[in-house]
Amino acid sequence: MKRRQFLTAAGAGVASAVAAPAVAQSNPEVKWRLTSSFPKSLDTIYGAAEVMAKMVSELTDGKFQIQVFAAGEIVPGLQALDAVSNGTVESCHTVSYYYVGKDPTFAIAASVPFGLNARMQNAWLYSGGGNELFNEFYKNYNVYGLPCGNTGAQMGGWFRKEIKSVADMQGLKMRIGGIAGQVLQKLGSVPQQIAGGDIYPALEKGTIDGAEWVGPYDDEKLGFNKVAPFYYYPGWWEGGPAVHSFFNLEKYNALPKHYKAALLAATAYANTDMQAKYDARNPVALKRLVAAGTQLRPFPMDVMEACYKAAGELYAETSAKNANFKKAIDAMTAFRGDQYLWWQVAEATYDNFMIRARARG
């Protein structure tokens, strides 16, 4: 080898040796644990965390790994946010309205009674300032949040006895989470916050009179039709509930920029994927439930009207004593007004026509 060629090759080797550590530093190996609020049996909602974790790994060539744990494997389902906040784990997959005991503002990021449907919720969070608003709030709890799933409009739940009027809500013990429970309290009901895996035995034993979860696909898996014959709709408290991934704020801030981008892309994909799976699976599951004897019922109109009125009263009362809640509920309400103006013109008009056309055959 000529001297000049040797020096050129040697120089290239030195340059590579110098550059390699810089490349390695920009793609560090990161291993996180994620605790879910859901059991593995609920493959759609629990599975969204696995979908997200798999995509994060693929987007980072396996350098950023997130190991997913079901509810109870590390902490109980309803303690997922606390585990992230205090650093027990780096991440969780949960619904923020589980934490209204800390602050009712948490509920608005997911869903509140007579709030937004799924498309509106996504529009608000991603493009209407919602994510920015809530992440300012989440700083108080040492977490950063991104939407990571949506179920679409939920069902009104399973009841051991028929609901014929608002009078039947008096004294009714119902498993229901978040602010919706406070609305029902105004009607004389007794809300119970029970994790998903514990609902069936409570309903079977008569500890509760009714329970809501998600919709036909998940409810069939949990077997609620075996212990309560009446299935009501709609779930007016969850028109489009967002499920979130929360990340410990210090751990999130320490990530390289492209790892943060991977989290954003992966949670957004999981968000869309969960909604698509529920939309595809719920109709088939509903037909199976009805064929097996489930009695499908709409909530009586006086129940709907009474709950709508009670929700408005509760929002006003809470806003008067909680500035964070007022800021968020006012923003959501304003966004909802414009959204339903548009849906009245196009989306709902189209859907209503198609529903009538289907009914005509």
N, C-alpha and C positions, 0 to 999 in steps of 0.2 A: 504494500500500500504506500502511495506517495505521501510525503510529509503533509502536504496541504489537505489531502483527503482524510488523513488520520486526525489532523487537528479539527477539521470540520465535523467529523463523526464524533470525536471526543466532546466537542462543544455542544453538539446536539444532545449527547447523553447527559451532560451536566445540566442543560436546560430542562430536560425531561425530569431529572431527579429533583430539581428545584420546583418545577411546576406541580409535580404529583401531590405533595402535601397540601397545596392550595386547593386542588380539585377535591381531595379527600375531605378537607375541612368544610367545603361547601355542600357536601353530601354526607353529613354525619349519620351514624347509625342511631336511631331513636326508637326506643321501645316503650310503648304506653300500655296501660291497662284501662279498659272501659267497662264500667258496670252498668247493666241495663236495669230498667224498672220492670222488665217483662220476662215471663218464662219462655223457655225455648219452644214450648208447644205452640206458641203463637208465632208461627213462622213468618208471617207477613210483617208484623210490627217489630218483633224481636229481630227478624232477619234484616231489617233496614240497617242496623248497626253493623252486621256482618258484610253487607253490600258496601257500605261506606269504608270499612276497614280494608277490604280487599282492593278497592279502587285506590285508596291512599298508597298501599303497598305497590301496586302496579305503576302508579304515577311517579314513584320515587325509586324504581328499580329495586324494591325490596328493602330499601334503607330505613324507611319509616314504617314500623310495624305497630299495629294496634290489636291487642288481644281482647276479645269480647267475652264477658262473663254474664251469665243470666242472673236475674234477681235472686238474692239469697246466697249466691256463691261467695261473694265478698261482703256485701251489706244488703239489708232488706231493700226491696224495690223502691219504697217511699223515702229512703235515705240516700238515694243516688246523688242528688245535688250536694248534700252535705259532705259526702265522701270526696267530691271534686274540690269543693271549697276549702276543705282542710288538708288537702294533699294526700289523702289515703290512696286515691287513684288519680290519674291525669285527666280522665274523661268519663262521661256518662251519656246514656241515651234515655231520655225521660220526657215527660210532659210537664211543662212549667206550672200548670195550674195545680199540680200536687202540692205546691209550696205556698199556697195562699195563707197558711198559718204564719209564715214569715212576713208576707206583705201581699195584699190582694192584687197588686200590680202584676205579679207573676202570671195571673190567669189571662190577662189580656194578650200576652204574647202567644198564647196557645189558642184559647177560644173562650168567649163569654156568652151567656144566654142572649140570643137574638143578635149575634155579632155577624161576622163575615163568613161567606162560604169559602171553600178551599181555594178557588182561583183568586178570589178577592184577598184572602189572607196572604197568599204568596205575593200578590201584586203589592200589597201594603208593606210586607216585610222586605222584599227585594228592591222595589222601585218607588215606594211611597214614604221612605224614611223610617219604617218600623224597626229594621235591624239596628240602625244607628241609635234610635231612641232607647231600645231595650238594652243594648250593650253599655250604654251610659249607666243605666240602672243596675245591670248585673255586676258592675265594678264594685258595688257595695258588698257583694258576696264572693268576690275574688274569682269570678268565672267570666268566660267569654262564650257566647252562644251563637249557633247557626241552625237554621231549620234543617231537619233531617227526617222528614216524613210528614204525611198528612193522610188521614183516613177518608176524607170527604165527609159529607153530611152523615151523621150517625143515626142510629135508631133510638127510639124513646125508651126501650128497655122491656124487661120481662116482669110480669106481675102474676102473683098467685090468684088474685081476684080481679074482676073486670073494673075498669075505671069508667064510670058513666057520667060523672059530673065533677065539678071542682070540690064538692062536698066529700067525695071519696078520697081526696088528698089529705084530709084531716087525720092526723095520727099515723099516717102511712110511714113505715120504716123502710127507707130506700137507700141502697148503695148508690151514691152519686158523689162525684168529686168536685172540688173547687167552689166557685161562686154560685154555681147552679144549686148546690145544697142550701146556700143561704137564701136563695130565691124561694125554694120550696119551703123553707122554714116559715116564710111569711104566709104561706098557705096552710100552715099547721102540720106539715110533714116533718119527719125526723130523719135527717140525712146521716148516712154512715160512710166513712172513708175506709174502704177495704181494698187491699191489693188484688189484682186480677186473679191470682191463683187461689184466693180464699173466698171468692164470691159463691161458688157452687155449694159448698157445705153450709154456708150461712143461709142461702136461699132454700136449700133442701130441708134444713132443720126448722125453718120458719123464724129464725133469728131476725131476718129481714123479710119484708113483704114484696119487695121489688128490687130490681137491679138493672143498671145500664152498664154496657161495656163499650162495644164499638158498633158492630153490625153483623149481618147474617153469617159471614164466613168465619169470623172469630167466635161468635156466640154459639154456633153449631159445634165448633171444636170444644168449647167449654161445657157443652151439654146442658145449657140452661133450659132448653125446650123440654127436658125430662123432668124438671121440677117446678116449672111455671108455664101455664098454657097460653097466657095472653101476651102478645108481642105488639108493642105500641110504636107509633111513629108520628111525627119526626122527633129526633133528638134536638129540640129547640135550643138546648144549651151548647151544642157542638155542631154548628153548621159547616165548619171546615177547620178542625183543630190541628194546629201545627205541633209536631213532635220535634224536640230539639236535641242536638248534641251540645253538651256543655264541656268546656275545657278549662282546667286550672289556669288562671290568668297569667301567673309567672311562667308556667310551662309553655303556654301558648306564645307569649311574647318572646320567649327565648328561641323559638323556631326560626330557621332560615325563611326568607320571604317565599321561596318556591314551595316549601313545605306547607306554609299557610295557604298558598294558592291551591295545593293539592287537597287540603281539608275543605276549602270552599267548593271546589269542583266535585269532590266525592260526596259531600253532604247534599249538594244540589241534585246530583244524580239519584242518590238514595231517596230524596224527597219525591222526585218524580216517579221513581220506580215503585215506591210504596203505594202511592195514589193509583197508579196504573193497575197494580195487582188487586187492590180492593175493588176497583171499578170492574175488573174482569171477573172476579170471583164471587162478589156479593149476589148478583142476580141468580146465579145457578144455586147457590146455597139457600137463598130465600125460597126458591121453588121447592127444594128438597124439604125444608122445614114445614112449609104449608102442606105439602103432600103427606107429611108424617103426622099432621094433626094440629100444628100450631095455628092459633086463632089470631089473625092479623087484624089490628084495629088502629084507626087514627085517634089521636087524642081529641076529646070533645072540644068544641070551639070555646066553651067557657073556661076550660082549663088553659088553653093557649092564651086567651085574652087576659086572664088573671095573672098568669106567669109573666106575660109581657109588661103588664102594669107594675108588678112587684119588682121586676128587674130594673125598670126605670127608677123606681123609688130607691132601690139599693144603691144604684150608681150615684145618685144625687147625695145620699147619706154618706157614702164612702168618700166621694170627692170632697165633701166639706171638711174632712179631717185627714186626708191623705193627698198631699200635693203630687206625688209620683203617680198615683192612681188617676187623679184628675187630668194630668197632662196626657197620659196614655189613652184614657177612655175618650177624651175630647178629640184626640187625633184619630182614633179608630172610628168614632161616630161620624166625623166630617168625611172621612174617606168612604165609609159605608154609604152615606147619602149620595155622593157622586157615582159610586159604583152601581147602586140600584137605579139611578136615573138612566145609566147606560143599559143595564140589563133589561129594564122595562121596555126600552126601545128595540133592542136586538136579541140578546141572549134568551131572556124569558119568553119573548114572543115566539121565537123559533121553537124552543123546547115545548111550549104549550101546544103549538100546532102539531108537532110531531107526536106528542102524547095522545092528542085527540085522534090523529090519523091512525095510530096503532090500535086504539080502542075500536075504531070503525073496521079494523081488519084490512 
